[in-house]
Amino acid sequence: MKSKFIHIKATPAGISIVLRADTGKQQIGYSAAIRQLDEGHYDHCLSDGLRVVSEIAQASKKGWFKQSDEQAVIVWRWLVSCLFIDEQLEQHGTIDATKLDGRVEKAAVYRGQYGGIVIYPATERFALANNIEGLACEKFGADAHRQAVMVYQSMTETDASGGNLRLSQWGRDSMALLHDGFIEMLNTEGMPAAPVAH
């Protein structure tokens, strides 16, 4: 999807954004921008979300904003899921996926050892939170957020030019293990039963 941004820049007061569909400038606070990432505001245009993440990082470097450990987890989780989806799009392109309401949309696909599965930013973030952060909570308790950030950071690296972030080989292998395990379970056990309301 085409970027909605004409201009985006970190400022001491927040992120200044000029949108294509808007005549004026918007100012959004850093905490609100992180909430938007977490709520899927940029799921249909990941490049816009990457620009928001970049401006949050700039603000942190300049001392305009200090993320809490919980906010850092949200940003790094979003980043890892985005990098994974971008990589899968580059390798496998998109397929037409039918949603529960019958609408068809283009979606990224993961293809691995046991087959393929459609992937979406929200489900990737959920899987990471469930597996990485869930394990961190069990093992580290009060220090879970900081430990989860360290895991997410180790799943990324800068490319050879030093300019762009990408999945590290360990990050790529970890994501493959996560998805292959889920696909294998689907192949042997079928789709999990939907929760029943009591």
C-alpha positions as CSV (number, residue, x, y, z in Angstrom):
1,M,0.0,0.0,0.0
2,K,1.2,3.5,-0.8
3,S,2.5,5.6,2.1
4,K,0.0,8.0,3.7
5,F,2.8,10.3,4.8
6,I,4.1,13.3,3.0
7,H,6.4,14.2,5.8
8,I,7.2,12.8,9.3
9,K,9.7,14.1,11.8
10,A,10.6,13.7,15.4
11,T,10.3,16.9,17.5
12,P,10.7,17.5,21.2
13,A,6.9,17.6,21.6
14,G,6.2,14.4,19.6
15,I,6.1,13.2,16.0
16,S,5.1,15.8,13.4
17,I,3.2,14.2,10.5
18,V,1.8,15.6,7.3
19,L,-0.7,13.1,5.6
20,R,-1.5,13.0,1.9
21,A,-5.3,13.2,2.6
22,D,-4.9,16.1,5.0
23,T,-4.1,19.7,4.5
24,G,-2.7,20.3,7.9
25,K,0.0,19.0,10.1
26,Q,-0.6,16.5,13.0
27,Q,1.4,16.1,16.1
28,I,1.3,12.8,17.9
29,G,2.9,12.0,21.2
30,Y,5.5,9.2,21.4
31,S,3.4,7.1,23.8
32,A,0.4,7.4,21.5
33,A,2.5,6.5,18.4
34,I,3.6,3.3,20.2
35,R,0.0,2.5,21.1
36,Q,-0.9,2.9,17.4
37,L,1.9,0.4,16.4
38,D,0.5,-2.1,18.9
39,E,-3.1,-1.6,17.9
40,G,-2.3,-2.3,14.2
41,H,-2.7,1.2,12.9
42,Y,0.1,0.6,10.4
43,D,-0.6,-3.0,9.5
44,H,-1.7,-2.1,6.0
45,C,1.3,0.0,5.3
46,L,4.3,-1.4,7.2
47,S,6.7,1.2,5.6
48,D,4.8,4.0,7.4
49,G,5.1,2.0,10.7
50,L,8.9,1.7,10.1
51,R,9.1,5.4,9.6
52,V,7.3,5.9,13.0
53,V,9.7,3.5,14.7
54,S,12.6,5.4,13.1
55,E,11.4,8.7,14.5
56,I,10.8,7.2,18.0
57,A,14.5,6.0,17.9
58,Q,15.6,9.5,16.8
59,A,13.7,11.0,19.7
60,S,15.3,8.6,22.1
61,K,18.8,9.4,20.8
62,K,18.1,13.1,21.2
63,G,16.8,12.7,24.7
64,W,13.2,13.9,23.8
65,F,11.6,10.6,24.8
66,K,12.5,7.7,27.2
67,Q,10.6,4.5,26.5
68,S,9.5,2.4,29.4
69,D,10.6,-1.3,29.2
70,E,7.0,-2.2,28.3
71,Q,7.0,0.4,25.4
72,A,10.4,-0.9,24.2
73,V,8.9,-4.5,24.1
74,I,6.0,-3.2,21.9
75,V,8.3,-1.4,19.5
76,W,10.8,-4.3,19.2
77,R,7.9,-6.9,18.8
78,W,6.4,-4.8,16.1
79,L,9.8,-4.4,14.4
80,V,10.6,-8.2,14.4
81,S,7.1,-9.1,13.0
82,C,7.5,-6.4,10.3
83,L,10.9,-7.6,9.3
84,F,9.7,-11.2,9.1
85,I,6.7,-10.3,7.0
86,D,8.8,-8.1,4.7
87,E,11.2,-11.0,4.2
88,Q,8.4,-13.4,3.4
89,L,6.9,-10.9,0.9
90,E,10.2,-10.7,-0.8
91,Q,10.7,-14.4,-1.0
92,H,7.1,-15.6,-1.6
93,G,5.1,-12.6,-2.7
94,T,1.4,-12.5,-1.8
95,I,-1.6,-14.8,-2.2
96,D,-5.3,-14.1,-2.3
97,A,-6.7,-15.0,1.1
98,T,-10.4,-15.2,2.0
99,K,-11.3,-13.6,5.3
100,L,-14.0,-14.9,7.6
101,D,-16.4,-12.3,6.3
102,G,-15.9,-13.6,2.7
103,R,-13.8,-10.7,1.5
104,V,-10.6,-11.6,-0.5
105,E,-7.4,-9.7,0.2
106,K,-3.7,-10.0,-0.6
107,A,-1.7,-11.5,2.2
108,A,1.9,-12.5,2.8
109,V,2.6,-16.2,3.1
110,Y,5.2,-18.2,5.0
111,R,6.4,-21.4,3.3
112,G,8.5,-23.8,5.4
113,Q,9.4,-27.4,6.1
114,Y,5.7,-28.6,6.5
115,G,3.9,-26.3,4.1
116,G,2.7,-22.8,4.0
117,I,0.5,-20.5,6.0
118,V,-0.9,-17.0,5.5
119,I,0.7,-14.5,7.9
120,Y,-0.6,-11.1,9.1
121,P,1.2,-8.5,11.3
122,A,-1.3,-8.8,14.1
123,T,-1.0,-12.6,14.3
124,E,2.8,-12.4,14.1
125,R,2.8,-9.9,17.1
126,F,0.5,-12.2,19.0
127,A,2.7,-15.2,18.4
128,L,5.8,-13.4,19.4
129,A,4.2,-12.0,22.6
130,N,2.8,-15.4,23.5
131,N,6.1,-17.3,22.9
132,I,8.9,-14.8,23.7
133,E,7.3,-12.6,26.3
134,G,5.3,-15.5,27.8
135,L,8.6,-17.4,28.4
136,A,10.3,-14.3,29.7
137,C,7.5,-13.8,32.3
138,E,7.9,-17.4,33.5
139,K,11.7,-17.2,33.7
140,F,12.4,-13.6,34.7
141,G,9.3,-12.2,36.5
142,A,9.7,-8.5,37.1
143,D,12.6,-8.3,34.6
144,A,10.6,-9.9,31.8
145,H,10.2,-6.9,29.6
146,R,13.9,-6.0,29.6
147,Q,14.8,-9.7,28.8
148,A,12.2,-9.9,26.0
149,V,13.7,-6.7,24.4
150,M,17.1,-8.3,24.5
151,V,15.7,-11.4,22.7
152,Y,14.0,-9.3,20.1
153,Q,17.2,-7.3,19.6
154,S,19.2,-10.5,19.1
155,M,16.7,-11.5,16.4
156,T,17.8,-8.5,14.3
157,E,21.0,-7.1,12.8
158,T,22.0,-4.3,10.5
159,D,22.8,-5.3,6.9
160,A,26.3,-5.2,5.4
161,S,26.0,-1.4,4.6
162,G,25.1,-0.8,8.2
163,G,22.0,1.2,7.3
164,N,19.1,-1.2,7.3
165,L,17.8,-3.5,9.9
166,R,16.9,-7.1,9.0
167,L,16.4,-10.4,10.7
168,S,19.5,-12.0,12.0
169,Q,20.1,-15.7,11.1
170,W,19.1,-16.6,14.6
171,G,15.9,-14.5,14.3
172,R,15.1,-16.1,10.9
173,D,15.7,-19.6,12.4
174,S,13.5,-18.8,15.4
175,M,10.6,-17.5,13.3
176,A,10.9,-20.6,11.0
177,L,10.8,-22.9,14.1
178,L,7.7,-21.1,15.5
179,H,5.8,-21.3,12.2
180,D,6.9,-24.8,11.2
181,G,5.8,-26.0,14.6
182,F,2.4,-24.4,14.2
183,I,2.0,-25.8,10.6
184,E,3.0,-29.3,11.7
185,M,0.4,-29.1,14.5
186,L,-2.3,-28.0,12.0
187,N,-1.3,-30.9,9.7
188,T,-1.5,-33.5,12.4
189,E,-4.2,-32.2,14.7
190,G,-6.2,-29.8,12.6
191,M,-7.4,-26.4,13.5
192,P,-7.8,-25.8,17.3
193,A,-11.4,-25.7,18.5
194,A,-12.8,-22.2,18.9
195,P,-13.2,-21.1,22.5
196,V,-16.7,-21.7,23.9
197,A,-18.5,-19.0,25.8
198,H,-20.0,-20.2,29.1
